[in-house]
């Protein structure tokens, strides 16, 4: 049971920023609400650092003594474990910071698109007709008007170079962007 807690926690922390970005894109939120989500995404990224520094400040204010790997509170021994865990929380920043940067980039691109095209709702749709998996590459090819094979070759090359990041990016795009509607006419 305990072996499943850490991978689940790391997965949730790793996809937090992209999930915030996917909400904004999928729901076609206004620019003002997307800016609020961008601030929430930034706070999400630095949250573990704030928690660790806050715990150290609280430990100092309560007269606790930092040891090598824990905090000792002579007056309140029940507080030692909680403060010790909070002070090592800064290690989660290694996961939340890249996640929030990735989510922030998605939000920034969505904000720029909404400012440039105020009446439109979605930046692009995943293709139904020319898809292999989720239709992400075909949707990108349709949107930027490149041959589909070029986009797929670039995607495979990026997958070989930065596989984990590319898998996360593809999964995020699969979730964030809707499929094109059945009756919608699109150029192939």
TIVO-2410 file (N, C-alpha, C; in nm, 3 decimals):
# residues 188
REC num residu      c1      c2      c3 atome chaine
REC   1      X   0.082  -0.120   0.000     N      A
REC   1      X   0.000   0.000   0.000    CA      A
REC   1      X   0.087   0.126   0.000     C      A
REC   2      X   0.186   0.128   0.090     N      A
REC   2      X   0.274   0.244   0.101    CA      A
REC   2      X   0.356   0.264  -0.026     C      A
REC   3      X   0.384   0.155  -0.097     N      A
REC   3      X   0.464   0.166  -0.220    CA      A
REC   3      X   0.388   0.239  -0.330     C      A
REC   4      X   0.256   0.243  -0.324     N      A
REC   4      X   0.177   0.312  -0.426    CA      A
REC   4      X   0.158   0.460  -0.396     C      A
REC   5      X   0.181   0.503  -0.274     N      A
REC   5      X   0.156   0.642  -0.236    CA      A
REC   5      X   0.254   0.736  -0.305     C      A
REC   6      X   0.383   0.706  -0.302     N      A
REC   6      X   0.482   0.797  -0.357    CA      A
REC   6      X   0.471   0.813  -0.509     C      A
REC   7      X   0.459   0.702  -0.586     N      A
REC   7      X   0.443   0.724  -0.731    CA      A
REC   7      X   0.316   0.801  -0.766     C      A
REC   8      X   0.209   0.776  -0.691     N      A
REC   8      X   0.085   0.849  -0.716    CA      A
REC   8      X   0.103   0.996  -0.685     C      A
REC   9      X   0.167   1.028  -0.574     N      A
REC   9      X   0.192   1.167  -0.537    CA      A
REC   9      X   0.280   1.236  -0.640     C      A
REC  10      X   0.384   1.169  -0.686     N      A
REC  10      X   0.473   1.228  -0.787    CA      A
REC  10      X   0.401   1.249  -0.919     C      A
REC  11      X   0.312   1.157  -0.956     N      A
REC  11      X   0.235   1.173  -1.079    CA      A
REC  11      X   0.140   1.292  -1.068     C      A
REC  12      X   0.074   1.306  -0.955     N      A
REC  12      X  -0.016   1.420  -0.934    CA      A
REC  12      X   0.061   1.551  -0.937     C      A
REC  13      X   0.175   1.555  -0.868     N      A
REC  13      X   0.256   1.677  -0.867    CA      A
REC  13      X   0.311   1.708  -1.006     C      A
REC  14      X   0.349   1.606  -1.081     N      A
REC  14      X   0.406   1.628  -1.214    CA      A
REC  14      X   0.307   1.679  -1.316     C      A
REC  15      X   0.179   1.644  -1.301     N      A
REC  15      X   0.080   1.688  -1.398    CA      A
REC  15      X  -0.005   1.804  -1.349     C      A
REC  16      X   0.028   1.863  -1.236     N      A
REC  16      X  -0.052   1.974  -1.182    CA      A
REC  16      X  -0.053   2.097  -1.272     C      A
REC  17      X   0.065   2.141  -1.316     N      A
REC  17      X   0.074   2.259  -1.402    CA      A
REC  17      X   0.006   2.239  -1.537     C      A
REC  18      X   0.036   2.128  -1.607     N      A
REC  18      X  -0.035   2.104  -1.733    CA      A
REC  18      X  -0.186   2.089  -1.715     C      A
REC  19      X  -0.228   2.035  -1.602     N      A
REC  19      X  -0.373   2.021  -1.579    CA      A
REC  19      X  -0.439   2.158  -1.564     C      A
REC  20      X  -0.372   2.249  -1.495     N      A
REC  20      X  -0.424   2.386  -1.482    CA      A
REC  20      X  -0.436   2.451  -1.619     C      A
REC  21      X  -0.335   2.431  -1.701     N      A
REC  21      X  -0.336   2.487  -1.836    CA      A
REC  21      X  -0.446   2.423  -1.922     C      A
REC  22      X  -0.463   2.292  -1.908     N      A
REC  22      X  -0.565   2.223  -1.987    CA      A
REC  22      X  -0.705   2.271  -1.952     C      A
REC  23      X  -0.727   2.304  -1.825     N      A
REC  23      X  -0.858   2.356  -1.783    CA      A
REC  23      X  -0.888   2.486  -1.858     C      A
REC  24      X  -0.790   2.575  -1.864     N      A
REC  24      X  -0.811   2.705  -1.928    CA      A
REC  24      X  -0.840   2.689  -2.077     C      A
REC  25      X  -0.767   2.601  -2.143     N      A
REC  25      X  -0.784   2.584  -2.287    CA      A
REC  25      X  -0.914   2.511  -2.318     C      A
REC  26      X  -0.940   2.406  -2.243     N      A
REC  26      X  -1.059   2.324  -2.270    CA      A
REC  26      X  -1.189   2.399  -2.243     C      A
REC  27      X  -1.189   2.482  -2.139     N      A
REC  27      X  -1.309   2.556  -2.103    CA      A
REC  27      X  -1.321   2.690  -2.176     C      A
REC  28      X  -1.223   2.727  -2.256     N      A
REC  28      X  -1.221   2.854  -2.330    CA      A
REC  28      X  -1.246   2.972  -2.235     C      A
REC  29      X  -1.165   2.979  -2.130     N      A
REC  29      X  -1.180   3.084  -2.030    CA      A
REC  29      X  -1.137   3.219  -2.086     C      A
REC  30      X  -1.188   3.325  -2.023     N      A
REC  30      X  -1.150   3.460  -2.063    CA      A
REC  30      X  -1.003   3.486  -2.027     C      A
REC  31      X  -0.946   3.591  -2.085     N      A
REC  31      X  -0.806   3.624  -2.060    CA      A
REC  31      X  -0.785   3.653  -1.911     C      A
REC  32      X  -0.877   3.723  -1.849     N      A
REC  32      X  -0.864   3.757  -1.707    CA      A
REC  32      X  -0.857   3.630  -1.622     C      A
REC  33      X  -0.942   3.534  -1.649     N      A
REC  33      X  -0.940   3.409  -1.572    CA      A
REC  33      X  -0.816   3.327  -1.602     C      A
REC  34      X  -0.766   3.334  -1.724     N      A
REC  34      X  -0.643   3.262  -1.756    CA      A
REC  34      X  -0.524   3.324  -1.685     C      A
REC  35      X  -0.524   3.456  -1.667     N      A
REC  35      X  -0.416   3.521  -1.592    CA      A
REC  35      X  -0.421   3.476  -1.446     C      A
REC  36      X  -0.541   3.464  -1.390     N      A
REC  36      X  -0.554   3.414  -1.252    CA      A
REC  36      X  -0.499   3.271  -1.243     C      A
REC  37      X  -0.531   3.188  -1.343     N      A
REC  37      X  -0.478   3.052  -1.344    CA      A
REC  37      X  -0.326   3.050  -1.363     C      A
REC  38      X  -0.273   3.146  -1.439     N      A
REC  38      X  -0.128   3.157  -1.456    CA      A
REC  38      X  -0.061   3.188  -1.322     C      A
REC  39      X  -0.121   3.277  -1.245     N      A
REC  39      X  -0.067   3.307  -1.112    CA      A
REC  39      X  -0.078   3.185  -1.020     C      A
REC  40      X  -0.189   3.111  -1.030     N      A
REC  40      X  -0.204   2.989  -0.951    CA      A
REC  40      X  -0.100   2.885  -0.991     C      A
REC  41      X  -0.069   2.880  -1.119     N      A
REC  41      X   0.031   2.786  -1.168    CA      A
REC  41      X   0.170   2.823  -1.114     C      A
REC  42      X   0.201   2.952  -1.111     N      A
REC  42      X   0.329   2.997  -1.055    CA      A
REC  42      X   0.337   2.967  -0.906     C      A
REC  43      X   0.228   2.990  -0.834     N      A
REC  43      X   0.225   2.959  -0.691    CA      A
REC  43      X   0.239   2.809  -0.668     C      A
REC  44      X   0.178   2.730  -0.755     N      A
REC  44      X   0.191   2.584  -0.747    CA      A
REC  44      X   0.337   2.542  -0.762     C      A
REC  45      X   0.410   2.609  -0.852     N      A
REC  45      X   0.549   2.573  -0.875    CA      A
REC  45      X   0.641   2.604  -0.759     C      A
REC  46      X   0.617   2.717  -0.692     N      A
REC  46      X   0.705   2.755  -0.582    CA      A
REC  46      X   0.645   2.722  -0.446     C      A
REC  47      X   0.527   2.661  -0.443     N      A
REC  47      X   0.460   2.626  -0.318    CA      A
REC  47      X   0.544   2.544  -0.222     C      A
REC  48      X   0.611   2.437  -0.269     N      A
REC  48      X   0.693   2.360  -0.175    CA      A
REC  48      X   0.806   2.442  -0.112     C      A
REC  49      X   0.863   2.536  -0.187     N      A
REC  49      X   0.967   2.623  -0.128    CA      A
REC  49      X   0.907   2.713  -0.020     C      A
REC  50      X   0.790   2.769  -0.050     N      A
REC  50      X   0.724   2.853   0.050    CA      A
REC  50      X   0.690   2.774   0.175     C      A
REC  51      X   0.647   2.650   0.158     N      A
REC  51      X   0.617   2.563   0.271    CA      A
REC  51      X   0.742   2.537   0.355     C      A
REC  52      X   0.852   2.507   0.289     N      A
REC  52      X   0.976   2.478   0.362    CA      A
REC  52      X   1.027   2.601   0.437     C      A
REC  53      X   1.029   2.717   0.372     N      A
REC  53      X   1.075   2.838   0.439    CA      A
REC  53      X   0.981   2.879   0.552     C      A
REC  54      X   0.851   2.860   0.530     N      A
REC  54      X   0.754   2.889   0.636    CA      A
REC  54      X   0.775   2.799   0.756     C      A
REC  55      X   0.802   2.670   0.732     N      A
REC  55      X   0.826   2.576   0.841    CA      A
REC  55      X   0.953   2.612   0.917     C      A
REC  56      X   1.056   2.654   0.847     N      A
REC  56      X   1.180   2.695   0.916    CA      A
REC  56      X   1.157   2.821   1.000     C      A
REC  57      X   1.080   2.915   0.946     N      A
REC  57      X   1.048   3.035   1.023    CA      A
REC  57      X   0.965   3.003   1.146     C      A
REC  58      X   0.869   2.913   1.130     N      A
REC  58      X   0.785   2.872   1.243    CA      A
REC  58      X   0.868   2.798   1.347     C      A
REC  59      X   0.958   2.714   1.303     N      A
REC  59      X   1.045   2.642   1.396    CA      A
REC  59      X   1.132   2.739   1.475     C      A
REC  60      X   1.185   2.839   1.408     N      A
REC  60      X   1.267   2.940   1.476    CA      A
REC  60      X   1.182   3.019   1.576     C      A
REC  61      X   1.060   3.056   1.538     N      A
REC  61      X   0.973   3.134   1.626    CA      A
REC  61      X   0.929   3.055   1.748     C      A
REC  62      X   0.915   2.923   1.733     N      A
REC  62      X   0.872   2.840   1.845    CA      A
REC  62      X   0.987   2.787   1.929     C      A
REC  63      X   1.109   2.824   1.895     N      A
REC  63      X   1.225   2.784   1.973    CA      A
REC  63      X   1.272   2.643   1.943     C      A
REC  64      X   1.239   2.591   1.827     N      A
REC  64      X   1.284   2.457   1.788    CA      A
REC  64      X   1.425   2.465   1.731     C      A
REC  65      X   1.495   2.352   1.737     N      A
REC  65      X   1.634   2.349   1.693    CA      A
REC  65      X   1.648   2.257   1.572     C      A
REC  66      X   1.699   2.311   1.460     N      A
REC  66      X   1.721   2.224   1.344    CA      A
REC  66      X   1.839   2.131   1.368     C      A
REC  67      X   1.818   2.003   1.343     N      A
REC  67      X   1.924   1.904   1.350    CA      A
REC  67      X   1.970   1.874   1.208     C      A
REC  68      X   2.047   1.769   1.189     N      A
REC  68      X   2.097   1.735   1.057    CA      A
REC  68      X   1.983   1.697   0.961     C      A
REC  69      X   1.894   1.610   1.005     N      A
REC  69      X   1.788   1.566   0.916    CA      A
REC  69      X   1.648   1.585   0.974     C      A
REC  70      X   1.638   1.654   1.086     N      A
REC  70      X   1.507   1.673   1.149    CA      A
REC  70      X   1.510   1.801   1.233     C      A
REC  71      X   1.394   1.836   1.283     N      A
REC  71      X   1.382   1.952   1.371    CA      A
REC  71      X   1.339   1.901   1.508     C      A
REC  72      X   1.405   1.948   1.610     N      A
REC  72      X   1.374   1.906   1.747    CA      A
REC  72      X   1.308   2.022   1.820     C      A
REC  73      X   1.189   1.997   1.874     N      A
REC  73      X   1.115   2.097   1.952    CA      A
REC  73      X   1.105   2.049   2.096     C      A
REC  74      X   1.192   2.102   2.186     N      A
REC  74      X   1.191   2.051   2.323    CA      A
REC  74      X   1.061   2.082   2.398     C      A
REC  75      X   1.000   2.196   2.375     N      A
REC  75      X   0.878   2.233   2.446    CA      A
REC  75      X   0.754   2.163   2.391     C      A
REC  76      X   0.755   2.134   2.260     N      A
REC  76      X   0.641   2.071   2.193    CA      A
REC  76      X   0.689   1.956   2.105     C      A
REC  77      X   0.713   1.840   2.162     N      A
REC  77      X   0.770   1.730   2.084    CA      A
REC  77      X   0.675   1.681   1.972     C      A
REC  78      X   0.547   1.700   1.985     N      A
REC  78      X   0.452   1.658   1.883    CA      A
REC  78      X   0.467   1.739   1.755     C      A
REC  79      X   0.529   1.856   1.763     N      A
REC  79      X   0.546   1.944   1.649    CA      A
REC  79      X   0.669   1.908   1.565     C      A
REC  80      X   0.759   1.831   1.622     N      A
REC  80      X   0.886   1.800   1.555    CA      A
REC  80      X   0.867   1.729   1.421     C      A
REC  81      X   0.782   1.626   1.417     N      A
REC  81      X   0.764   1.549   1.293    CA      A
REC  81      X   0.704   1.633   1.181     C      A
REC  82      X   0.601   1.711   1.212     N      A
REC  82      X   0.537   1.793   1.110    CA      A
REC  82      X   0.631   1.898   1.052     C      A
REC  83      X   0.706   1.964   1.139     N      A
REC  83      X   0.801   2.064   1.090    CA      A
REC  83      X   0.915   2.000   1.012     C      A
REC  84      X   0.958   1.882   1.056     N      A
REC  84      X   1.065   1.811   0.983    CA      A
REC  84      X   1.018   1.776   0.842     C      A
REC  85      X   0.895   1.725   0.830     N      A
REC  85      X   0.842   1.691   0.697    CA      A
REC  85      X   0.826   1.815   0.609     C      A
REC  86      X   0.778   1.924   0.668     N      A
REC  86      X   0.757   2.047   0.590    CA      A
REC  86      X   0.888   2.106   0.542     C      A
REC  87      X   0.995   2.094   0.620     N      A
REC  87      X   1.122   2.152   0.578    CA      A
REC  87      X   1.188   2.073   0.465     C      A
REC  88      X   1.157   1.944   0.453     N      A
REC  88      X   1.212   1.870   0.339    CA      A
REC  88      X   1.117   1.875   0.220     C      A
REC  89      X   1.006   1.947   0.232     N      A
REC  89      X   0.911   1.961   0.123    CA      A
REC  89      X   0.968   2.035   0.003     C      A
REC  90      X   1.079   2.108   0.023     N      A
REC  90      X   1.137   2.181  -0.089    CA      A
REC  90      X   1.185   2.087  -0.200     C      A
REC  91      X   1.207   1.959  -0.168     N      A
REC  91      X   1.249   1.865  -0.271    CA      A
REC  91      X   1.139   1.842  -0.373     C      A
REC  92      X   1.013   1.863  -0.335     N      A
REC  92      X   0.903   1.849  -0.432    CA      A
REC  92      X   0.909   1.957  -0.539     C      A
REC  93      X   0.986   2.063  -0.515     N      A
REC  93      X   1.000   2.169  -0.615    CA      A
REC  93      X   1.064   2.116  -0.742     C      A
REC  94      X   1.145   2.011  -0.730     N      A
REC  94      X   1.206   1.952  -0.850    CA      A
REC  94      X   1.100   1.898  -0.945     C      A
REC  95      X   0.982   1.868  -0.892     N      A
REC  95      X   0.873   1.817  -0.975    CA      A
REC  95      X   0.775   1.928  -1.009     C      A
REC  96      X   0.737   2.008  -0.908     N      A
REC  96      X   0.634   2.108  -0.931    CA      A
REC  96      X   0.682   2.225  -1.016     C      A
REC  97      X   0.809   2.262  -1.006     N      A
REC  97      X   0.858   2.377  -1.083    CA      A
REC  97      X   0.858   2.350  -1.234     C      A
REC  98      X   0.915   2.237  -1.282     N      A
REC  98      X   0.904   2.211  -1.427    CA      A
REC  98      X   0.759   2.194  -1.472     C      A
REC  99      X   0.678   2.134  -1.386     N      A
REC  99      X   0.537   2.117  -1.420    CA      A
REC  99      X   0.467   2.252  -1.434     C      A
REC 100      X   0.496   2.343  -1.343     N      A
REC 100      X   0.433   2.475  -1.352    CA      A
REC 100      X   0.487   2.556  -1.469     C      A
REC 101      X   0.614   2.538  -1.503     N      A
REC 101      X   0.669   2.607  -1.621    CA      A
REC 101      X   0.600   2.556  -1.747     C      A
REC 102      X   0.582   2.425  -1.757     N      A
REC 102      X   0.514   2.367  -1.873    CA      A
REC 102      X   0.370   2.415  -1.880     C      A
REC 103      X   0.300   2.414  -1.767     N      A
REC 103      X   0.163   2.464  -1.764    CA      A
REC 103      X   0.156   2.613  -1.792     C      A
REC 104      X   0.254   2.689  -1.740     N      A
REC 104      X   0.258   2.833  -1.765    CA      A
REC 104      X   0.279   2.866  -1.911     C      A
REC 105      X   0.364   2.787  -1.979     N      A
REC 105      X   0.384   2.809  -2.122    CA      A
REC 105      X   0.256   2.783  -2.200     C      A
REC 106      X   0.182   2.679  -2.161     N      A
REC 106      X   0.054   2.652  -2.225    CA      A
REC 106      X  -0.045   2.765  -2.203     C      A
REC 107      X  -0.047   2.816  -2.079     N      A
REC 107      X  -0.137   2.928  -2.049    CA      A
REC 107      X  -0.097   3.055  -2.123     C      A
REC 108      X   0.034   3.083  -2.129     N      A
REC 108      X   0.079   3.202  -2.201    CA      A
REC 108      X   0.044   3.194  -2.349     C      A
REC 109      X   0.062   3.076  -2.409     N      A
REC 109      X   0.026   3.065  -2.550    CA      A
REC 109      X  -0.124   3.080  -2.569     C      A
REC 110      X  -0.203   3.029  -2.476     N      A
REC 110      X  -0.348   3.044  -2.484    CA      A
REC 110      X  -0.390   3.189  -2.466     C      A
REC 111      X  -0.326   3.259  -2.372     N      A
REC 111      X  -0.356   3.401  -2.349    CA      A
REC 111      X  -0.322   3.483  -2.473     C      A
REC 112      X  -0.204   3.459  -2.531     N      A
REC 112      X  -0.164   3.533  -2.652    CA      A
REC 112      X  -0.260   3.505  -2.767     C      A
REC 113      X  -0.302   3.381  -2.780     N      A
REC 113      X  -0.396   3.347  -2.887    CA      A
REC 113      X  -0.530   3.417  -2.865     C      A
REC 114      X  -0.578   3.420  -2.740     N      A
REC 114      X  -0.708   3.484  -2.711    CA      A
REC 114      X  -0.701   3.634  -2.732     C      A
REC 115      X  -0.586   3.695  -2.703     N      A
REC 115      X  -0.572   3.839  -2.726    CA      A
REC 115      X  -0.567   3.867  -2.877     C      A
REC 116      X  -0.496   3.782  -2.951     N      A
REC 116      X  -0.484   3.802  -3.095    CA      A
REC 116      X  -0.615   3.772  -3.168     C      A
REC 117      X  -0.688   3.671  -3.123     N      A
REC 117      X  -0.814   3.629  -3.186    CA      A
REC 117      X  -0.925   3.630  -3.080     C      A
REC 118      X  -0.982   3.747  -3.049     N      A
REC 118      X  -1.077   3.755  -2.937    CA      A
REC 118      X  -1.205   3.676  -2.954     C      A
REC 119      X  -1.250   3.649  -3.073     N      A
REC 119      X  -1.378   3.580  -3.091    CA      A
REC 119      X  -1.368   3.429  -3.093     C      A
REC 120      X  -1.249   3.374  -3.115     N      A
REC 120      X  -1.237   3.229  -3.128    CA      A
REC 120      X  -1.229   3.162  -2.991     C      A
REC 121      X  -1.257   3.034  -2.990     N      A
REC 121      X  -1.261   2.963  -2.862    CA      A
REC 121      X  -1.145   2.867  -2.843     C      A
REC 122      X  -1.104   2.793  -2.944     N      A
REC 122      X  -1.000   2.692  -2.930    CA      A
REC 122      X  -0.890   2.718  -3.032     C      A
REC 123      X  -0.764   2.697  -2.991     N      A
REC 123      X  -0.652   2.723  -3.080    CA      A
REC 123      X  -0.647   2.625  -3.196     C      A
REC 124      X  -0.663   2.498  -3.167     N      A
REC 124      X  -0.674   2.399  -3.274    CA      A
REC 124      X  -0.745   2.276  -3.221     C      A
REC 125      X  -0.788   2.195  -3.316     N      A
REC 125      X  -0.857   2.072  -3.282    CA      A
REC 125      X  -0.770   1.954  -3.319     C      A
REC 126      X  -0.784   1.845  -3.244     N      A
REC 126      X  -0.719   1.720  -3.282    CA      A
REC 126      X  -0.797   1.661  -3.399     C      A
REC 127      X  -0.726   1.606  -3.495     N      A
REC 127      X  -0.789   1.554  -3.616    CA      A
REC 127      X  -0.855   1.419  -3.589     C      A
REC 128      X  -0.972   1.402  -3.648     N      A
REC 128      X  -1.042   1.273  -3.640    CA      A
REC 128      X  -1.000   1.181  -3.756     C      A
REC 129      X  -0.976   1.240  -3.871     N      A
REC 129      X  -0.958   1.160  -3.992    CA      A
REC 129      X  -0.815   1.111  -4.010     C      A
REC 130      X  -0.718   1.191  -3.980     N      A
REC 130      X  -0.579   1.156  -4.011    CA      A
REC 130      X  -0.498   1.123  -3.887     C      A
REC 131      X  -0.561   1.064  -3.789     N      A
REC 131      X  -0.491   1.036  -3.664    CA      A
REC 131      X  -0.435   0.895  -3.662     C      A
REC 132      X  -0.326   0.879  -3.587     N      A
REC 132      X  -0.275   0.746  -3.556    CA      A
REC 132      X  -0.310   0.710  -3.412     C      A
REC 133      X  -0.285   0.802  -3.321     N      A
REC 133      X  -0.320   0.779  -3.180    CA      A
REC 133      X  -0.429   0.877  -3.139     C      A
REC 134      X  -0.388   0.997  -3.102     N      A
REC 134      X  -0.485   1.094  -3.053    CA      A
REC 134      X  -0.520   1.204  -3.151     C      A
REC 135      X  -0.450   1.211  -3.261     N      A
REC 135      X  -0.476   1.315  -3.359    CA      A
REC 135      X  -0.403   1.445  -3.331     C      A
REC 136      X  -0.308   1.443  -3.237     N      A
REC 136      X  -0.237   1.565  -3.200    CA      A
REC 136      X  -0.147   1.613  -3.314     C      A
REC 137      X  -0.066   1.524  -3.368     N      A
REC 137      X   0.024   1.563  -3.478    CA      A
REC 137      X  -0.054   1.610  -3.600     C      A
REC 138      X  -0.164   1.540  -3.632     N      A
REC 138      X  -0.246   1.580  -3.746    CA      A
REC 138      X  -0.311   1.716  -3.721     C      A
REC 139      X  -0.352   1.743  -3.598     N      A
REC 139      X  -0.409   1.873  -3.565    CA      A
REC 139      X  -0.307   1.985  -3.576     C      A
REC 140      X  -0.184   1.957  -3.530     N      A
REC 140      X  -0.077   2.056  -3.542    CA      A
REC 140      X  -0.045   2.081  -3.689     C      A
REC 141      X  -0.039   1.974  -3.768     N      A
REC 141      X  -0.009   1.989  -3.911    CA      A
REC 141      X  -0.118   2.071  -3.981     C      A
REC 142      X  -0.244   2.048  -3.946     N      A
REC 142      X  -0.352   2.126  -4.006    CA      A
REC 142      X  -0.344   2.271  -3.964     C      A
REC 143      X  -0.313   2.295  -3.838     N      A
REC 143      X  -0.312   2.431  -3.785    CA      A
REC 143      X  -0.200   2.516  -3.845     C      A
REC 144      X  -0.080   2.460  -3.852     N      A
REC 144      X   0.033   2.540  -3.902    CA      A
REC 144      X   0.061   2.514  -4.050     C      A
REC 145      X  -0.024   2.434  -4.113     N      A
REC 145      X  -0.020   2.409  -4.257    CA      A
REC 145      X   0.114   2.353  -4.303     C      A
REC 146      X   0.155   2.246  -4.235     N      A
REC 146      X   0.273   2.170  -4.274    CA      A
REC 146      X   0.228   2.031  -4.316     C      A
REC 147      X   0.307   1.964  -4.397     N      A
REC 147      X   0.274   1.825  -4.429    CA      A
REC 147      X   0.275   1.739  -4.301     C      A
REC 148      X   0.181   1.649  -4.292     N      A
REC 148      X   0.166   1.566  -4.173    CA      A
REC 148      X   0.291   1.483  -4.146     C      A
REC 149      X   0.355   1.434  -4.250     N      A
REC 149      X   0.473   1.350  -4.231    CA      A
REC 149      X   0.586   1.428  -4.165     C      A
REC 150      X   0.598   1.558  -4.196     N      A
REC 150      X   0.702   1.642  -4.134    CA      A
REC 150      X   0.678   1.655  -3.984     C      A
REC 151      X   0.553   1.680  -3.946     N      A
REC 151      X   0.520   1.695  -3.804    CA      A
REC 151      X   0.545   1.563  -3.731     C      A
REC 152      X   0.509   1.452  -3.793     N      A
REC 152      X   0.531   1.321  -3.729    CA      A
REC 152      X   0.678   1.288  -3.716     C      A
REC 153      X   0.758   1.322  -3.815     N      A
REC 153      X   0.903   1.297  -3.807    CA      A
REC 153      X   0.964   1.381  -3.695     C      A
REC 154      X   0.923   1.508  -3.686     N      A
REC 154      X   0.973   1.594  -3.578    CA      A
REC 154      X   0.930   1.538  -3.442     C      A
REC 155      X   0.806   1.490  -3.432     N      A
REC 155      X   0.757   1.435  -3.306    CA      A
REC 155      X   0.835   1.310  -3.265     C      A
REC 156      X   0.865   1.223  -3.361     N      A
REC 156      X   0.942   1.102  -3.331    CA      A
REC 156      X   1.086   1.139  -3.293     C      A
REC 157      X   1.145   1.236  -3.362     N      A
REC 157      X   1.281   1.279  -3.328    CA      A
REC 157      X   1.286   1.337  -3.187     C      A
REC 158      X   1.187   1.420  -3.153     N      A
REC 158      X   1.181   1.475  -3.017    CA      A
REC 158      X   1.157   1.365  -2.914     C      A
REC 159      X   1.078   1.266  -2.949     N      A
REC 159      X   1.052   1.153  -2.860    CA      A
REC 159      X   1.181   1.077  -2.831     C      A
REC 160      X   1.267   1.063  -2.932     N      A
REC 160      X   1.394   0.993  -2.910    CA      A
REC 160      X   1.491   1.076  -2.827     C      A
REC 161      X   1.486   1.208  -2.842     N      A
REC 161      X   1.580   1.294  -2.769    CA      A
REC 161      X   1.534   1.321  -2.626     C      A
REC 162      X   1.410   1.359  -2.609     N      A
REC 162      X   1.357   1.394  -2.476    CA      A
REC 162      X   1.226   1.319  -2.453     C      A
REC 163      X   1.239   1.189  -2.433     N      A
REC 163      X   1.122   1.102  -2.435    CA      A
REC 163      X   1.020   1.136  -2.326     C      A
REC 164      X   1.062   1.154  -2.203     N      A
REC 164      X   0.966   1.178  -2.095    CA      A
REC 164      X   0.891   1.309  -2.117     C      A
REC 165      X   0.963   1.413  -2.152     N      A
REC 165      X   0.898   1.542  -2.176    CA      A
REC 165      X   0.804   1.536  -2.296     C      A
REC 166      X   0.842   1.463  -2.398     N      A
REC 166      X   0.756   1.452  -2.517    CA      A
REC 166      X   0.630   1.371  -2.487     C      A
REC 167      X   0.644   1.266  -2.407     N      A
REC 167      X   0.526   1.187  -2.369    CA      A
REC 167      X   0.430   1.272  -2.287     C      A
REC 168      X   0.484   1.352  -2.196     N      A
REC 168      X   0.401   1.441  -2.116    CA      A
REC 168      X   0.334   1.546  -2.205     C      A
REC 169      X   0.410   1.603  -2.299     N      A
REC 169      X   0.354   1.705  -2.388    CA      A
REC 169      X   0.244   1.647  -2.476     C      A
REC 170      X   0.266   1.528  -2.529     N      A
REC 170      X   0.164   1.466  -2.614    CA      A
REC 170      X   0.039   1.433  -2.533     C      A
REC 171      X   0.059   1.377  -2.414     N      A
REC 171      X  -0.055   1.346  -2.327    CA      A
REC 171      X  -0.132   1.471  -2.289     C      A
REC 172      X  -0.060   1.578  -2.260     N      A
REC 172      X  -0.127   1.704  -2.225    CA      A
REC 172      X  -0.207   1.757  -2.343     C      A
REC 173      X  -0.149   1.754  -2.461     N      A
REC 173      X  -0.222   1.803  -2.580    CA      A
REC 173      X  -0.343   1.716  -2.611     C      A
REC 174      X  -0.331   1.588  -2.586     N      A
REC 174      X  -0.442   1.496  -2.609    CA      A
REC 174      X  -0.559   1.531  -2.516     C      A
REC 175      X  -0.526   1.566  -2.392     N      A
REC 175      X  -0.630   1.601  -2.295    CA      A
REC 175      X  -0.681   1.744  -2.318     C      A
REC 176      X  -0.592   1.837  -2.345     N      A
REC 176      X  -0.628   1.979  -2.348    CA      A
REC 176      X  -0.710   2.018  -2.471     C      A
REC 177      X  -0.679   1.961  -2.585     N      A
REC 177      X  -0.743   2.006  -2.708    CA      A
REC 177      X  -0.851   1.908  -2.752     C      A
REC 178      X  -0.968   1.960  -2.784     N      A
REC 178      X  -1.079   1.872  -2.823    CA      A
REC 178      X  -1.062   1.819  -2.965     C      A
REC 179      X  -1.131   1.708  -2.993     N      A
REC 179      X  -1.133   1.655  -3.130    CA      A
REC 179      X  -1.221   1.744  -3.216     C      A
REC 180      X  -1.191   1.749  -3.345     N      A
REC 180      X  -1.275   1.828  -3.434    CA      A
REC 180      X  -1.414   1.766  -3.440     C      A
REC 181      X  -1.513   1.850  -3.460     N      A
REC 181      X  -1.651   1.805  -3.464    CA      A
REC 181      X  -1.677   1.724  -3.591     C      A
REC 182      X  -1.775   1.635  -3.585     N      A
REC 182      X  -1.805   1.551  -3.701    CA      A
REC 182      X  -1.849   1.632  -3.821     C      A
REC 183      X  -1.931   1.732  -3.800     N      A
REC 183      X  -1.982   1.812  -3.911    CA      A
REC 183      X  -1.891   1.925  -3.955     C      A
REC 184      X  -1.781   1.942  -3.885     N      A
REC 184      X  -1.692   2.054  -3.914    CA      A
REC 184      X  -1.608   2.026  -4.038     C      A
REC 185      X  -1.606   2.117  -4.132     N      A
REC 185      X  -1.527   2.101  -4.252    CA      A
REC 185      X  -1.390   2.160  -4.230     C      A
REC 186      X  -1.287   2.077  -4.248     N      A
REC 186      X  -1.150   2.124  -4.231    CA      A
REC 186      X  -1.070   2.082  -4.353     C      A
REC 187      X  -0.972   2.160  -4.385     N      A
REC 187      X  -0.888   2.127  -4.499    CA      A
REC 187      X  -0.792   2.017  -4.459     C      A
REC 188      X  -0.775   1.919  -4.542     N      A
REC 188      X  -0.683   1.808  -4.515    CA      A
REC 188      X  -0.551   1.832  -4.583     C      A
***
